[in-house]
């Protein structure tokens, strides 16, 4: 049997070709409920893949922790840079 083509609206972002991107974006739901739903689906996918596993390690939690540390550093970088060049007498 031949595989039937998947409609553009049902494709994931990584399966969309660059030329199809504007059309694919037009099929997305950008209402507040649609955005909340997409964030919830992304969180559920992450949780089920990295956190809610039978034989899991610290990988999923460590990924969240590293992301938090990196974002905190980026937010405070100007302050850290300013303190580094300050002259102390």
SERO-4910 file (N, C-alpha, C, O; in steps of 0.05 Angstrom, whole numbers):
BEGIN
 pado doro    nc1    nc2    nc3   cac1   cac2   cac3    cc1    cc2    cc3    oc1    oc2    oc3
  Unk    A     17    -24      0      0      0      0     18     25      0     38     26     13
  Unk    A      9     44    -14     24     70    -15     15     87      8     -9     87     16
  Unk    A     34    102     19     27    120     40     12    144     29     19    156      9
  Unk    A    -10    150     43    -26    173     34    -13    198     44     -3    199     67
  Unk    A    -14    220     29     -1    245     38    -16    256     62    -41    255     64
  Unk    A     -1    267     80    -13    279    105    -20    308     98     -5    323     86
  Unk    A    -45    316    106    -52    344    101    -33    364    115    -22    357    136
  Unk    A    -29    387    103    -10    406    113    -17    415    142      1    419    158
  Unk    A    -42    417    148    -50    426    174    -43    406    196    -40    413    220
  Unk    A    -40    380    189    -34    360    209     -4    354    212      4    338    228
  Unk    A     13    367    195     41    362    197     53    377    221     44    397    229
  Unk    A     75    365    231     90    379    252    109    399    239    115    397    215
  Unk    A    119    417    255    137    438    244    161    426    231    170    436    210
  Unk    A    173    406    242    197    394    231    192    379    205    211    373    190
  Unk    A    167    373    199    160    358    175    152    377    152    148    368    129
  Unk    A    150    403    158    142    423    138    166    433    123    186    440    135
  Unk    A    164    433     96    186    444     80    185    474     81    164    487     87
  Unk    A    208    487     75    210    516     78    190    531     60    180    551     69
  Unk    A    185    521     36    166    534     19    137    532     29    120    548     22
  Unk    A    131    511     45    105    507     56    100    522     82     77    522     92
  Unk    A    121    534     93    119    547    119     97    568    121     82    568    141
  Unk    A     96    587    103     74    607    105     46    595    105     29    604    121
  Unk    A     42    576     88     15    563     87     10    547    113    -12    547    123
  Unk    A     31    534    124     28    519    148     22    538    172      5    531    189
  Unk    A     35    561    173     30    580    194      1    591    192    -11    598    213
  Unk    A     -9    592    168    -37    601    165    -57    582    176    -80    590    182
  Unk    A    -50    557    179    -68    537    190    -67    535    220    -84    522    232
  Unk    A    -48    548    233    -45    547    262    -66    565    276    -76    584    264
  Unk    A    -72    558    300    -92    572    317    -77    592    335    -64    583    355
  Unk    A    -78    617    329    -63    637    345    -81    653    364    -74    674    373
  Unk    A   -104    641    370   -121    653    391   -109    647    418    -93    629    420
  Unk    A   -117    662    439   -106    656    466   -111    627    474    -93    615    486
  Unk    A   -134    616    469   -139    588    476   -122    569    459   -112    549    470
  Unk    A   -117    576    434   -100    559    417    -71    559    427    -58    539    427
  Unk    A    -61    583    435    -34    585    445    -31    570    471    -11    557    476
  Unk    A    -50    573    489    -49    559    515    -50    529    510    -35    514    523
  Unk    A    -66    520    491    -67    492    485    -41    481    474    -33    459    480
  Unk    A    -28    497    457     -2    488    445     19    487    467     36    468    466
  Unk    A     20    506    485     39    505    507     34    481    525     52    467    533
  Unk    A      8    475    530      1    452    547      9    426    533     20    408    546
  Unk    A      5    424    507     13    400    493     43    396    493     54    374    496
  Unk    A     58    419    490     87    417    491     97    409    518    115    393    520
  Unk    A     85    419    539     92    412    566     86    382    571    103    368    582
  Unk    A     63    373    562     56    345    566     75    327    551     83    306    561
  Unk    A     82    335    527    101    319    511    128    317    525    140    296    527
  Unk    A    138    340    535    164    340    550    162    323    575    180    308    581
  Unk    A    140    327    590    137    312    615    136    282    611    149    267    625
  Unk    A    121    274    590    120    245    585    145    234    574    151    210    578
  Unk    A    161    250    560    186    240    548    209    239    568    225    220    568
  Unk    A    211    259    586    234    261    603    229    257    633    247    248    647
  Unk    A    205    262    642    200    261    671    185    236    678    193    221    697
  Unk    A    163    231    665    145    209    672    153    183    657    139    173    640
  Unk    A    176    172    664    186    148    651    190    127    673    195    133    696
  Unk    A    188    101    665    191     79    684    219     78    695    224     77    719
  Unk    A    239     78    677    267     76    686    281    102    677    294    103    657
  Unk    A    278    122    693    289    148    686    312    156    704    316    145    726
  Unk    A    327    174    694    349    185    709    343    214    716    320    222    719
  Unk    A    364    229    719    361    256    727    361    275    702    360    299    705
  Unk    A    361    264    678    364    279    654    343    301    650    350    324    644
  Unk    A    318    294    653    297    314    648    297    337    668    294    360    661
  Unk    A    301    330    694    302    350    714    327    367    711    326    392    715
  Unk    A    349    355    704    374    370    700    371    389    676    383    411    677
  Unk    A    357    381    656    353    398    632    338    424    640    345    446    632
  Unk    A    317    421    657    302    444    666    320    462    683    320    486    681
  Unk    A    336    449    701    353    464    719    375    480    703    380    503    709
  Unk    A    387    467    683    407    481    667    394    504    651    407    525    649
  Unk    A    371    500    641    357    522    627    351    545    645    354    568    637
  Unk    A    343    539    670    338    561    689    363    576    696    363    601    697
  Unk    A    385    562    700    410    575    707    420    592    683    429    615    687
  Unk    A    417    581    659    426    597    635    409    622    632    420    643    627
  Unk    A    383    620    635    366    644    632    372    664    654    372    688    649
  Unk    A    376    655    679    382    673    701    408    688    695    410    712    700
  Unk    A    428    674    685    454    686    678    450    707    656    461    729    658
  Unk    A    435    700    636    430    720    614    416    744    624    422    767    615
  Unk    A    396    741    641    382    764    652    399    782    669    395    806    669
  Unk    A    418    770    683    435    786    701    462    792    689    479    803    704
  Unk    A    467    786    664    494    790    652    504    819    653    527    823    660
  Unk    A    486    838    647    495    866    648    504    874    676    524    889    679
  Unk    A    490    865    696    497    872    723    524    858    730    541    871    743
  Unk    A    527    833    722    552    819    728    576    832    713    597    836    725
  Unk    A    571    840    688    592    853    673    600    880    685    624    886    686
  Unk    A    580    895    694    585    920    707    602    917    733    621    932    737
  Unk    A    595    897    749    610    892    773    639    883    767    657    889    783
  Unk    A    643    869    746    670    859    739    689    881    733    712    880    740
  Unk    A    680    902    720    697    924    712    698    947    732    712    967    728
  Unk    A    684    944    754    683    965    775    710    965    789    722    945    795
  Unk    A    720    989    794    745    992    809    740    994    838    722   1009    847
  Unk    A    754    979    854    751    979    883    774    994    895    797    989    887
  Unk    A    770   1011    914    791   1026    926    794   1018    955    812   1029    969
***
